[in-house]
Amino acid sequence: MIKGGNKMVKIEIVDEQDAHLTVVLKDTDRAFANALRRTLMTDVPKMAIHKVRFEMGTITDSNTGETYESVGAIPDEVIAHRLAMIPIPTYHDEFCFLEDDPGNAGLPKEEWGTPASQVIYHCSVRGTPEGKLVTAGDLNVLGEEKLQIPETYRGIPITKLYSGQYLEFYAYAVLGKGSQHSKWNPVSGVAFTPRKIANVAKPKKAKALWDLNLTITSKDFTGGKLDDVQKVETLVREMHHVGDGTARISDFADAITIDEVDGEFIFSFDTDGSMSARTAFDMAAKSLSDRFSNLSNELEDEI
């Protein structure tokens, strides 16, 4: 449950995967659901590469004598932008924000950052005649193995190098929030819609849909009602086969009605892989609850 104002918002998990979560928010309204959506995008901290130091010049292979130069088809600024979008494993309890790092004491801002607030990755790749694809998997963490780029995302392309070209850099990842920059936004596809239930209004005419032998059948209904979230969503899609623009619309004639449930919303989102969907949701819920509590306290003090 999440505390929203003076009441508790109930949560029912519909579908939970590592990088995806669908829940039903109960006893709430659109304003709260939208506040949760915005909090997920702007207030949940995540790690992202925010600074890159490129090695420039030429190098010579001691074995082959071949010379490589730090040039490529893609400018360094574009490479840095692509690096910022790579999911960096985020462990909130083990790192602090860059500006809160106690190791910064006495240092100029451009030198801020210790192992307490940042993760460093090194990449060094040389081109080949057929072209060498540089991916997120070529980033090697200078630290614990668990901070390595997850296997799922190691194939993300960065650039391609050919004979005589090389790319070497150090990338620095720190905690940030989406309200500061989109690279620190840990989620995507955050959406909510009113929860719906299906009711059979005209059983005989509903046969026009059942005869199509699609996924949802009359057996999915109990007492003429279907309230399973995922099955209702499937039913809504399948009803297009008997809806406007089809030859079956006259036979079906609104045999099944789809009604919204007052005060309930289906809320879903995906993460970029930097953290689990459960972690992102829990942090957003806590942030939002704290915000409502602080607002309530401020109002009480003023009144």
C-alpha positions as CSV (number, residue, x, y, z in Angstrom):
1,M,0.0,0.0,0.0
2,I,1.0,3.6,-0.6
3,K,0.0,6.5,1.6
4,G,-1.6,9.1,-0.7
5,G,-2.8,12.1,1.3
6,N,-5.2,11.0,4.1
7,K,-5.8,7.5,2.7
8,M,-3.9,4.4,1.8
9,V,-3.8,3.3,-1.9
10,K,-4.1,-0.4,-2.3
11,I,-1.9,-2.2,-4.8
12,E,-2.6,-5.5,-6.6
13,I,0.3,-7.0,-8.7
14,V,-0.9,-8.3,-12.1
15,D,2.4,-9.0,-13.9
16,E,5.9,-8.8,-12.4
17,Q,9.0,-9.4,-14.4
18,D,12.6,-8.3,-13.7
19,A,12.2,-5.2,-15.9
20,H,8.4,-4.9,-16.1
21,L,5.6,-4.3,-13.7
22,T,1.9,-4.1,-14.0
23,V,-0.3,-3.4,-11.0
24,V,-3.8,-2.3,-10.2
25,L,-4.1,0.9,-8.0
26,K,-7.2,0.8,-5.9
27,D,-9.0,3.4,-3.9
28,T,-7.4,6.3,-5.7
29,D,-7.9,8.8,-8.5
30,R,-6.2,10.0,-11.7
31,A,-4.2,12.7,-9.9
32,F,-2.5,10.2,-7.7
33,A,-1.8,7.8,-10.5
34,N,-0.3,10.6,-12.5
35,A,1.8,11.7,-9.5
36,L,3.2,8.2,-9.3
37,R,4.0,8.2,-13.0
38,R,5.9,11.4,-12.8
39,T,7.7,10.3,-9.6
40,L,9.0,7.2,-11.4
41,M,10.4,9.3,-14.2
42,T,11.9,12.1,-12.2
43,D,12.7,11.1,-8.6
44,V,14.0,7.6,-8.7
45,P,17.8,7.8,-8.7
46,K,19.9,5.7,-11.1
47,M,23.5,5.4,-12.2
48,A,24.4,6.8,-15.6
49,I,27.6,7.8,-17.4
50,H,27.9,11.5,-17.1
51,K,31.6,12.1,-18.0
52,V,33.9,10.5,-20.5
53,R,37.6,11.0,-20.9
54,F,38.8,10.1,-24.4
55,E,42.4,9.1,-25.0
56,M,43.7,11.0,-28.1
57,G,46.7,10.5,-30.4
58,T,48.3,7.6,-32.1
59,I,49.5,4.2,-30.9
60,T,51.7,1.5,-32.5
61,D,51.1,-2.2,-32.1
62,S,54.4,-3.6,-30.8
63,N,53.8,-7.0,-32.6
64,T,52.6,-6.0,-36.0
65,G,54.0,-2.4,-36.2
66,E,50.6,-1.2,-37.3
67,T,49.7,2.4,-36.3
68,Y,46.3,3.3,-35.0
69,E,44.8,6.8,-34.7
70,S,42.0,8.0,-32.4
71,V,39.7,8.9,-35.2
72,G,36.4,7.4,-36.2
73,A,33.2,8.0,-38.2
74,I,31.2,9.1,-35.1
75,P,32.2,12.2,-33.1
76,D,33.2,11.8,-29.5
77,E,30.2,13.9,-28.4
78,V,27.8,11.4,-30.1
79,I,29.7,8.4,-28.5
80,A,29.4,10.1,-25.1
81,H,25.6,10.5,-25.6
82,R,25.3,6.8,-26.5
83,L,27.3,5.9,-23.4
84,A,24.9,7.9,-21.3
85,M,22.0,5.7,-22.4
86,I,23.6,2.4,-21.5
87,P,22.0,0.8,-18.4
88,I,24.4,0.9,-15.5
89,P,23.7,-1.5,-12.6
90,T,22.4,0.7,-9.7
91,Y,22.8,-0.2,-6.0
92,H,21.3,2.6,-4.1
93,D,22.5,1.5,-0.7
94,E,26.1,1.4,-1.8
95,F,26.6,4.8,-3.4
96,C,25.8,8.4,-2.6
97,F,25.2,11.3,-4.9
98,L,28.3,13.0,-6.3
99,E,27.7,16.2,-4.5
100,D,27.2,14.3,-1.2
101,D,30.5,12.4,-1.4
102,P,32.6,13.2,1.7
103,G,35.7,12.5,-0.3
104,N,35.2,15.7,-2.2
105,A,36.3,17.9,0.7
106,G,38.8,20.5,-0.4
107,L,38.6,19.5,-4.1
108,P,37.4,21.6,-7.0
109,K,34.1,20.4,-8.5
110,E,35.8,19.0,-11.6
111,E,37.8,16.6,-9.4
112,W,34.8,15.4,-7.4
113,G,34.2,11.7,-7.1
114,T,35.5,8.7,-5.2
115,P,34.5,5.0,-5.2
116,A,31.7,6.1,-2.8
117,S,29.9,8.1,-5.5
118,Q,31.0,6.9,-8.9
119,V,31.8,3.8,-11.0
120,I,34.6,3.9,-13.7
121,Y,34.5,1.9,-16.9
122,H,37.5,1.5,-19.3
123,C,37.2,0.7,-23.0
124,S,40.0,0.1,-25.5
125,V,39.2,-1.3,-28.9
126,R,41.2,-1.3,-32.2
127,G,39.7,-1.5,-35.7
128,T,39.9,-4.3,-38.2
129,P,39.8,-4.4,-42.0
130,E,36.3,-5.8,-42.0
131,G,35.1,-3.5,-39.3
132,K,35.1,-4.0,-35.5
133,L,31.8,-3.2,-33.8
134,V,32.3,-1.6,-30.4
135,T,29.5,-2.4,-28.0
136,A,28.5,-1.9,-24.4
137,G,30.2,-5.3,-23.7
138,D,33.6,-3.7,-24.4
139,L,33.2,-1.5,-21.3
140,N,35.1,-3.1,-18.4
141,V,34.4,-1.9,-14.9
142,L,37.2,-0.9,-12.7
143,G,35.6,-2.4,-9.6
144,E,33.3,-5.1,-8.5
145,E,32.1,-7.6,-11.1
146,K,28.5,-7.0,-10.2
147,L,28.9,-3.5,-11.6
148,Q,29.7,-4.8,-15.1
149,I,27.2,-4.1,-17.8
150,P,24.5,-6.8,-17.6
151,E,24.7,-9.5,-20.2
152,T,21.3,-8.6,-21.7
153,Y,22.6,-5.1,-22.7
154,R,26.2,-5.9,-23.7
155,G,25.2,-6.0,-27.3
156,I,24.2,-2.3,-27.5
157,P,26.2,-0.8,-30.3
158,I,28.4,2.3,-29.8
159,T,30.5,2.7,-33.0
160,K,32.4,0.7,-35.6
161,L,36.2,0.9,-36.2
162,Y,38.2,0.0,-39.3
163,S,41.9,-0.5,-40.0
164,G,44.1,2.2,-38.4
165,Q,41.4,3.4,-36.0
166,Y,41.2,2.9,-32.3
167,L,38.9,4.0,-29.4
168,E,39.9,4.3,-25.8
169,F,38.2,6.1,-23.0
170,Y,37.3,6.2,-19.3
171,A,33.6,6.6,-18.5
172,Y,32.4,7.8,-15.1
173,A,28.9,6.9,-13.9
174,V,27.2,8.6,-11.0
175,L,23.8,8.7,-9.4
176,G,21.3,11.2,-10.6
177,K,17.6,11.8,-11.1
178,G,15.4,12.2,-14.2
179,S,14.5,15.7,-13.1
180,Q,18.1,16.6,-13.8
181,H,18.5,14.9,-17.2
182,S,16.8,12.1,-19.2
183,K,19.8,9.9,-18.9
184,W,18.9,9.4,-15.2
185,N,15.4,8.4,-16.0
186,P,15.2,4.6,-15.1
187,V,11.8,3.8,-16.7
188,S,10.0,3.9,-20.0
189,G,6.4,3.3,-21.2
190,V,5.0,4.5,-17.9
191,A,1.2,4.5,-18.4
192,F,-2.1,4.1,-16.5
193,T,-5.6,3.4,-17.7
194,P,-8.9,3.0,-15.8
195,R,-9.5,-0.7,-14.8
196,K,-12.3,-2.3,-16.8
197,I,-14.6,-5.2,-16.3
198,A,-16.6,-7.0,-19.0
199,N,-20.3,-7.9,-18.7
200,V,-22.4,-10.1,-21.0
201,A,-25.5,-8.0,-21.7
202,K,-26.9,-10.3,-24.5
203,P,-25.7,-13.9,-24.1
204,K,-27.2,-15.1,-27.4
205,K,-25.7,-12.4,-29.5
206,A,-22.3,-12.8,-27.7
207,K,-22.1,-16.1,-29.6
208,A,-21.0,-14.1,-32.6
209,L,-17.7,-13.6,-30.8
210,W,-17.4,-17.1,-29.2
211,D,-17.9,-18.7,-32.6
212,L,-14.6,-17.2,-33.8
213,N,-12.7,-19.5,-31.4
214,L,-10.4,-16.7,-30.1
215,T,-8.6,-16.6,-26.8
216,I,-11.5,-15.5,-24.5
217,T,-14.6,-17.8,-24.3
218,S,-17.8,-17.8,-22.4
219,K,-16.1,-20.1,-19.8
220,D,-13.9,-17.2,-18.7
221,F,-17.0,-15.3,-17.4
222,T,-18.4,-16.0,-14.0
223,G,-22.0,-15.0,-13.6
224,G,-21.8,-13.1,-16.8
225,K,-18.8,-11.0,-15.5
226,L,-15.1,-11.0,-16.4
227,D,-12.8,-9.0,-14.1
228,D,-9.4,-10.6,-14.7
229,V,-7.2,-7.7,-15.8
230,Q,-5.2,-9.4,-18.5
231,K,-8.2,-11.3,-19.9
232,V,-10.3,-8.2,-20.1
233,E,-7.4,-6.5,-22.1
234,T,-7.3,-9.5,-24.4
235,L,-11.1,-9.4,-24.8
236,V,-11.1,-5.7,-25.7
237,R,-8.7,-6.5,-28.5
238,E,-10.7,-9.5,-29.7
239,M,-13.9,-7.5,-29.8
240,H,-12.5,-5.6,-32.7
241,H,-13.4,-8.7,-34.8
242,V,-17.1,-8.0,-34.2
243,G,-16.9,-4.2,-33.9
244,D,-17.3,-1.2,-36.1
245,G,-16.3,-1.8,-39.7
246,T,-16.9,-5.6,-39.6
247,A,-19.7,-7.6,-41.1
248,R,-20.4,-9.1,-37.7
249,I,-21.4,-5.9,-35.9
250,S,-25.1,-6.3,-36.5
251,D,-25.0,-9.9,-35.1
252,F,-23.0,-8.9,-32.1
253,A,-24.9,-5.6,-31.3
254,D,-23.0,-4.7,-28.1
255,A,-23.6,-8.1,-26.6
256,I,-20.7,-7.5,-24.2
257,T,-20.2,-4.1,-22.4
258,I,-16.8,-2.9,-21.1
259,D,-17.3,-0.8,-18.0
260,E,-14.7,1.3,-16.0
261,V,-14.2,0.5,-12.3
262,D,-14.4,3.7,-10.3
263,G,-11.2,4.5,-8.3
264,E,-9.1,1.7,-9.9
265,F,-6.3,2.1,-12.5
266,I,-4.0,-0.4,-14.3
267,F,-0.5,1.0,-13.9
268,S,2.4,-0.4,-15.9
269,F,6.0,0.4,-16.9
270,D,9.4,-1.0,-17.9
271,T,12.8,-0.2,-16.5
272,D,15.9,0.4,-18.6
273,G,17.7,-2.5,-16.9
274,S,19.6,-0.5,-14.4
275,M,17.4,-1.9,-11.6
276,S,14.4,-4.2,-11.2
277,A,10.9,-2.9,-11.7
278,R,10.1,-3.7,-8.1
279,T,13.0,-1.6,-6.9
280,A,12.0,1.4,-9.0
281,F,8.3,1.1,-7.9
282,D,9.2,0.8,-4.2
283,M,11.4,3.8,-4.4
284,A,8.8,5.9,-6.2
285,A,6.2,4.9,-3.7
286,K,8.3,5.8,-0.8
287,S,9.3,9.1,-2.4
288,L,5.7,10.0,-3.1
289,S,4.5,8.9,0.4
290,D,7.2,11.1,2.0
291,R,6.2,14.0,-0.2
292,F,2.5,13.7,0.9
293,S,3.5,13.4,4.5
294,N,5.7,16.5,4.4
295,L,3.0,18.4,2.6
296,S,0.5,17.4,5.3
297,N,2.8,18.5,8.1
298,E,3.4,21.8,6.4
299,L,-0.3,22.4,6.1
300,E,-0.9,21.5,9.8
301,D,1.8,23.9,10.8
302,E,0.2,26.7,8.8
303,I,-3.3,26.0,10.0
